[in-house]
Amino acid sequence: MIGVLAWGQLRRRPGGFVGLAVALLLAVATVTALGALLGADGGRGEVRGPGVGVIVGAFGEITVLVAFFVALNTLGFALRHQYRDLALLRTVAATPRQIRRLVRRQAASTVVLVAVPGALLGAAAARVLLAALQHRAMAAPDARIGGVLPAAAVAVAVTSLVATAAATLAARQVTAPTPAAALADGSGPDRRPGVVRLLAAGIAFTGGALLVRLAATRPPAEVDKAAQATLLSALVLLVGVALAGPLLVALVTVPLGRVVRALLPVAGWQAEANLRGHARRAASAVVPIALLGGLSATMAGMTGTALHAVAGPPGGATSATDSWLRQAELGLLGSFGAIATVTTLAALTGERRREFALLRLLGATRPDVLRVVALEAVLTAALGLLLGGAVTAAATVAFSLAATGSPVPTVPVATCLWIAAAAALLTVPTVLAAATVAMRQAPAAVVGGAQE
């Protein structure tokens, strides 16, 4: 019965699961590629760099962690699309445990749907990645990609575990309220973070601070360990940002809102009020941008600092290798971050059809609404970049202390500008396109109940 309901919701609301499906497809493909690459590590010959096993371990760790957060985020919106249906199930005696099983089954079913294309994509990616490593003498020249089936099976199993763990946590937004309260909320609650969540955020920030200290106190001979601690500290700090997102958004919006109101008094005031009044909704869009910007800028800062610390040709060769690896990791993180950002913003904006319709009935024109939405998108991108930048600053200062002895990291300005531009290009066009689609219906029809 649970399986029938899960497949029924997937078929009835496929749009709500697109973001989750793309994220899980990328996870299956990445883990398949890494597993196949690890199986090819049987050749003989002189290699440069950390070795295929270490590379696979580092990329695998990042993939699992980031895939979990992206799956958790996209699952949240899949649940928002069916929140009322799940609330109705609870009113007819479905228990919280059964709802959690249903959500987990939906996540597992999505993994099944993307398993074959993900495995095929991963097999192709493994061959491309092995060729790139061999070109840089980072893999044995006679290594070959063998059977991909075992790697694909492991990838599907790992991705299923990640998806079901994320589903268990995401289901709490439906199972935590009483059935009557869940049904009254309609599309999901927008309340402040609770004490438990803030306590978890405090633990994450404390753990991140300890990892920052660990990275900063590594001697120059252990710069690789400092790099690992730096990257892990950035991930843990971003977990804290995600947990405390609504509170941080409400606090940081105040100074940014003043600037926007000074430049555009009417539209700026409305954009700031919308973000502060719906901090939880805004945080859902800000966190993926912070994840994308924070990790990308941290990678860029670590690479720039490592290159600056190099002295002599041998070190230069090693740093070039590390630089290429950081760029590859950056591409992987950017793919997950872009998926989370676009799907989140599209889902959030699409849910505001009734709000847009009310504004138009009160006299606002379509360009007026789009102007406010564009300002909200700019503020959202700025908030994400600021929070991600704060994490980057803490992490890269620690790495710079370990690598060079100076607290001033070498940050590539051009790369940071590209990151900011990417955040803006992902945010503003996505929001404007989703808002335009949301305003296709007549306002009176939307307010009167024509929406789904």
Disulfide bonds with the S-S distance in Angstrom:
none
